[in-house]
Amino acid sequence: MRSSADVTLRAVIRDGRLVGSIASFVMDGDTEVAYWIDRAVWGQGVAGQGIALFLETVPVRPLYARAASDDVRSLRVLRRAGSRSSARRSRTRTRGAPKLREPRCASVSHRVGALR
């Protein structure tokens, strides 16, 4: 997977230490973004800064992301990065043209709209 042209994988480094990773990949025809950040640096802006830098390096648009419906922090990070979601869990509105999507796992994840 790491050698696929459709995959971009980046490490998140802070003070010389690996504190996370961010990747984009194609799933069912859409380019999705996923990230993991070490709990020790939560609430310090690491995820937001990492996503912002990642968006500068990946030219594909739209990009989609998911977060657990009750993961308020991840939803906030993605919204600050420019994602848009509808008020209903089962549908998502992307920035620009209204493109409604059904989430793949409505009970587990909330698919937020396209990232800028």
C-alpha positions as CSV (number, residue, x, y, z in Angstrom):
1,M,0.0,0.0,0.0
2,R,2.8,2.5,0.8
3,S,4.2,2.2,-2.7
4,S,0.9,2.8,-4.4
5,A,0.6,6.1,-6.4
6,D,-2.8,6.6,-4.8
7,V,-1.3,6.6,-1.3
8,T,0.5,9.5,0.5
9,L,1.9,8.8,4.0
10,R,3.6,11.3,6.2
11,A,5.0,11.1,9.7
12,V,4.1,13.8,12.3
13,I,7.3,14.7,14.1
14,R,7.5,17.1,17.1
15,D,10.7,17.9,18.9
16,G,12.4,15.1,17.0
17,R,9.9,12.5,18.2
18,L,7.3,10.6,16.2
19,V,3.9,11.7,17.5
20,G,1.6,10.6,14.7
21,S,0.9,9.9,11.1
22,I,-1.3,11.2,8.3
23,A,-2.2,9.4,5.1
24,S,-4.4,9.7,2.1
25,F,-5.6,6.8,0.0
26,V,-8.4,5.9,-2.4
27,M,-11.4,4.0,-1.1
28,D,-14.4,3.2,-3.3
29,G,-13.2,5.9,-5.8
30,D,-12.9,8.7,-3.2
31,T,-9.6,10.0,-1.8
32,E,-9.8,9.8,2.0
33,V,-7.5,11.2,4.8
34,A,-6.8,9.3,8.0
35,Y,-4.6,10.4,10.9
36,W,-3.4,9.2,14.2
37,I,-1.9,11.5,16.9
38,D,-0.2,10.3,20.1
39,R,-2.5,11.0,23.1
40,A,0.5,12.7,24.9
41,V,0.2,15.7,22.5
42,W,-3.6,15.9,22.2
43,G,-4.9,19.5,22.7
44,Q,-1.6,21.1,21.6
45,G,-2.5,21.9,18.0
46,V,-0.5,19.0,16.6
47,A,-3.3,17.4,14.6
48,G,-4.5,20.7,13.2
49,Q,-1.0,21.7,12.1
50,G,-0.3,18.3,10.7
51,I,-3.5,18.3,8.6
52,A,-2.8,21.8,7.4
53,L,0.7,20.9,6.2
54,F,-0.6,17.7,4.7
55,L,-3.3,19.5,2.7
56,E,-0.5,21.7,1.2
57,T,1.3,18.6,-0.1
58,V,-1.7,16.6,-1.5
59,P,-3.2,18.2,-4.6
60,V,-6.2,15.9,-4.9
61,R,-9.6,17.5,-4.2
62,P,-12.0,16.7,-2.8
63,L,-10.5,14.8,0.1
64,Y,-12.8,13.0,2.6
65,A,-12.3,12.2,6.3
66,R,-14.1,10.2,8.9
67,A,-14.3,10.5,12.7
68,A,-16.3,8.7,15.3
69,S,-19.6,10.5,15.9
70,D,-18.7,11.2,19.5
71,D,-15.1,12.2,18.8
72,V,-15.6,15.9,19.3
73,R,-11.9,16.7,19.1
74,S,-11.3,15.0,15.8
75,L,-14.5,16.5,14.3
76,R,-13.3,19.9,15.4
77,V,-9.8,19.4,13.9
78,L,-11.4,18.4,10.6
79,R,-13.9,21.3,10.6
80,R,-11.0,23.8,11.3
81,A,-9.2,22.2,8.3
82,G,-12.2,23.2,6.1
83,S,-14.5,20.2,6.1
84,R,-18.2,20.6,6.1
85,S,-20.8,18.1,7.3
86,S,-24.5,18.1,7.4
87,A,-26.4,18.1,10.7
88,R,-27.5,14.6,10.1
89,R,-25.1,11.7,10.7
90,S,-26.3,9.8,7.7
91,R,-25.5,12.4,5.1
92,T,-22.6,14.7,4.3
93,R,-22.5,17.9,2.3
94,T,-19.2,18.7,0.7
95,R,-17.8,22.2,0.2
96,G,-18.7,23.5,-3.3
97,A,-21.2,21.4,-5.2
98,P,-23.7,19.7,-2.9
99,K,-22.7,16.1,-3.0
100,L,-24.6,13.9,-0.6
101,R,-23.0,10.6,0.6
102,E,-24.1,7.8,2.8
103,P,-21.4,7.0,5.4
104,R,-19.9,3.5,5.2
105,C,-20.5,2.8,8.9
106,A,-23.1,5.2,10.2
107,S,-23.2,3.8,13.7
108,V,-19.4,3.9,14.1
109,S,-18.2,6.8,12.0
110,H,-19.4,10.2,10.9
111,R,-18.1,11.1,7.4
112,V,-17.3,14.7,7.3
113,G,-17.2,16.5,4.0
114,A,-14.5,17.4,1.7
115,L,-11.4,19.1,3.1
116,R,-10.4,22.3,1.3
